[in-house]
Amino acid sequence: MRETRSKGNFTGGFIIYGYKVENHKVVIDQDKAEMVKFIYEQYAMGVYVKDIIKALTAKGIFNRGKPFARNTVYNILKNEKYSGIYRHNEEVFDNIYPQIVDTDTFNKVRAKIDINHYGKRSTEVVYLLRNKMKCGYCGSPVSAECGTAKNGEKKRYYKCLGRKNGNGCKKSQARKDVLENYVLENVITQLQSNMDYIVNTLLEMQDDYIKANSALTRLVKEQRQTENAIQNIMSAIECGGTSNTAMKRLRELETLSEELEKQIRIEKAQSAFKLSRQEISDFYKLALEQSPQMLINYLIKEIRLFDDKMVIIYNTPKTMSLDESQGFSFIRKTYRTRFTFKT
């Protein structure tokens, strides 16, 4: 069995969703793999599993003829094979399962699952801004809190974890309903009134990135130098030079050339990736049609909260791709409040 795994062959048993077996090799089932990517990307954006299942069902995507079960989705989100890694006892194999989910996205999802695993989410009340905010003063996460007044009334708010843990931060706590309503009102208003500005700015940022992409030039140059070195060694071998050192160096250069070719393909794909004005506009228009929770998850990447202002950092319309190297990352808009968020 170990020999089978070392050759990159399938050792039998259950084949997970998104893959199939052909000639003893695990290969990607393209249609199902797209659904796996969708599940990962949506969860990484903050969409709840139940809403991911609703979206899949609405698309007519089922698992064995039935809507996806929550456990099935969670198992997909936690399975390292989708990142190309298969573990057996103490050994790690990266030649059995072709990678469906890029490593950064997989790690981001794994971190979110770890955060939400035990007792992290209130089942009574939805905190719209949970896991979206950081303190503008000390950089600590701003977490959901709940207290009880003397009259027994429940009071819910957001509080800087740095201040709570005694790091000296003086950030005031913010009432949940006041802060959430303020964020929603400002985001919707700014999005509706500044749509043209947002779209134009993102198009400019996208063009600037493509023009400034020097990585591709560097990789092509390095590959050319590598190919020349390979050719020189081959010429030496043809003239009778077959030392072990030369052969070892040749194999190293061939491996490097293959890796450079892979990186060049990636950079070319990123440089060619360009969203149209309509695609960017549609991304933000769709956000405005969502429920409050979906709008926050879909649109907002991070909020940096101060006592008298907030900085909202938006997600970008990259067809739900979370590869931040593609095009641009975000735009910023600072909203100054007319009051201090206090209980």
N, C-alpha and C positions, 0 to 999 in steps of 0.2 A: 504493500500500500504506500509506503514511503517512497519507493522508486516511482510509482505511478504519479504521486504528487510532485516529485522532483522534475518529472517530464512535463508537468503542466496539464496532465490528463485528469478527467473527472473520475472520482473514486466511487461513484454510485450514491444512491439515496435520493432524498428530496431535492429538487432543483427550485431555488427561490424565484419569486416573481421578478420578471425582467430578463430572465436568462432561459436558454434552452441548450440541449446537448446535441452536437453533431460530430460524428466520427470520434467519439470519446473526448471531445473538447467542449468546454463551456463557451458558448457564444452569446452575444447580446440579441435578445428579441426586441427589435427596434421599436415596435408599437408600444409594448409594455414598458420599455426603458424610458420612453418619453413621459409616461405616467409617473414613473419613479422620480424622474427629474422634477416634474411638476410638484409632487408631494414634498420633496426636499426644499425646493425653492419657496413654496408657499409657507411652509413651517418656519423656514429661516427668516421670512418677512414678518412673522408674528401671527400668522393665521392659525386659528385653533383647528385641531384635528377634526372635530365635528363639522366645521365649515369646509375643510378640505374634502371630506367625504361628500358633503352636499354638492360641492362643485363638480366632483367626479361623476356623481349620479346624474346631475343635470346635463353633463356631456355625454351620458349614455355609457360611461365606463364602469364596468362591473368586475368583480372577482369571482370566477366560477359561477357566473349567472346571477350573483347577488351583489347588493351594495357592499362596499368595503366595510369590514368590521373595524372598530377602533383599535383592537389589539393587533390586527393585521397591519394597519398603518403604522402603529408604534414599532412593531417588529421590523418593518421596512426602514424606518427612521434610525433604528439602532444597529442595523446589520452592517458590519464593517466590510462585508464582501462587495458592497456597492462602491466602495472607494478603491477596490482592486486588491484588498488585503484578505487573505485567508489564514487563520491561525489553527494549528493543530498541536496540542500540548505546548511545548516550548518553542516550536518552530513557526516561522512566518513565511508564507508563500505569496508572491506577487505575480505569479505566472499562470494562475488557474482561472480566476474570475476577471474578465476585462472590466476596466473601470467605467462605471456609468455616471457616478457623481464625483465632481472634482474634490480634491482633498480639502480645500478651504471651506467649501460649502458643507462637507460632511462634518468637519471639526466644529463649524459654527452651529450646526444642528445638534451635535452631541452636547455642546456646552449649554444650549438652551434646554435640552431634555434634562440635563443634570440639575439645572437651576429650578425647573418646574416639577421635579420628581416627587419630593415629599413636602406637603403642607405649604407650598409656596403660593397657592392660588386660593382666594376666597371663593367658596361655593355659594355664599349668600349674596355677595355684591360684586359686580364687575368694576374693577378699576381700569378705566380706559387707557390710562397712561402708564400702566405697570410695565417695568423693564424698558421704558423709553426715555427716562429722565436722568440727568446728572446734575449735581450741584454746580452752579456757575462759579462758586468761590473755592471749594476744595476738591472738586472733581469726583466726589463720592456718589454712588447711586442714590437716587431719591426713591424711597420705598413707601408702600401703602401702609397706613397706620389706622388704628381704630381705638377710640377711648369712650368712656362713659362719663357724662356730666353728673353733677350732684342730683339732678332731677331724674336721673336714669336714662336720659336721652343719649343715643349713640351718636358720636361725632367721628366722622371719617375724614382723613386728611393725608397729605403727602409730607414726608419728613426726610431731611438729609441724614443718611446713615452715618456720615462722618460726625455730625453733631450728636447723634444718638449714641455713638460709641466713644464720645469724649475726645475728639481730635482738636477741639478748640474752635470749630466752625460756628459762626453765629447766624447761619441761614435760618430764617423764620419758617415755620411749618405753614403749609397752604391747605385751605379747605378743599376737599375733594370736588364738590359740586361747583364751587366758584372757579377753580383752576381748569377743570375739564370743559366747562361751558365757555370759558375765555379762550382756550386753545381752539375749540371747534369753531367758534364765531370768527376768530381772526384768520384761521386757515381758510375757511370757506370764503370769507370776504376778500382776502388777498388773492386767492386763486381765481375768483370770478372777475375781479377788477384788474388783475395784472397778467392775464393769460398770455397776451401777446409778448409782453416783456419777458416772461419766464421762458416761453418757447424760443424767442430770438436769442436769449442769453445762452440757453443750452445748445442751440445750434452753433453759436460762436465757439463755445467751449469744446464742442465735439470736433470742429474744424481745427482748432488750435492743437488739440491732442494729436490728431492724425499728422499734422505738419511737424510737430515736435518729436515724433516717435523715432528717436535715434537708435533704439535697441535693435531694430531690424537691420539697420546699416552695419552696426557693430557685429551682429551675428553672421551676416553675409560675408563680411571681411574675414572673420575668424574661420568660417567654413572654407573660404578660398585658401587661406593659409594652411589649413589642415589637409585639404586635398592636394596641395602642392607638396606637402611633407610626405604624404602617402605615395605620391608619384615618384618622389626622389628615392624612397626606400625600395619601391618596386623596380626602379631602374637599376639600383645597386644589386638587388637579388638576381635580376636578369643577367648581370655581369659576373655572377658567381658569388656574391656576398650573401650568405644564408646563416649568419650567426644567430644564436638564441636571443641575443639582445635586440637585434634588428627585427626579428619576428615578433618579439614581445611588444616592441614599440609600434609595429605595424598594427597589431590587434588593438592596442590602446587608441591609436589614431582612428581606426575604423569605428570603434565604439563611440568616440567623441564626435565623429562626423555624423553618425546616426542620430545622436542626441541633438546636435546643432540643427540638423534637418527638421527634427520634430519641433524645436523651439522656433525655427523660422516659419514653419507652417502656422504655428499659433499666433505669432506676431503679425503675419500677413492677414490672418482671419480677423484679428482685432483691428488692424488698420482699415480693412475693407468694411468692417461693421459700421454702418452709418444709418441712423434713424432719420426718417423724413419729418418734415414739419407736421404732417397730419398724424403720424404715429406718436409724436411727443404730445401733441394736443389731445389726442384720444386717450392717452394714459391719464392725464389730469382730469379730463371730463368724466372718465369712468370712475375716478376716485370720488367725485362729487355725488355720484349716484349711490354710493355705498351707505350702509348703516354706520352710525358713529364709530363702533368698534372696528368695523372693517375699514373705514376711512383712515383711522389712525394707523392700523396695521399696514395698510396698503401704501400710505403716502408718507408717513413720518418715520424718519430714520432715528433721530435723536432730538431731545430737547435739553438745552442747558438753561437751568432755571436760576435766576437771581431774585432779589426781593423786589426790584423795580423794573425788571425787564426779563425777557426770555429770548433765546436764540433757537430757532427751529431749523433743523437740518432735514431736508427732504430726501426720500428715495428717488431714484431716477427711472425713466421709462426705457429700460434696457430689455424689453420683452421678457421681464421677470428673471433675467439672468443676473446672478449676484457676483459675477466676476467684475470687481471694481476697476480692473485695468481697462475694461472696454469703454472707450469714449470718455465719459466724465463721471464724476462721483456724486456731486450734490450741488445745490445752490442754497444760499442762506438768506433769511429775512429776519431782522430783529424787530420784536414787538415790545414797545415800552408800555408798561402798565400805568394806570393812574392811581394805583393804590398798592399797598403792601399786602401780600397774602398772609393773613393771620387768622387764627380761630376766633 
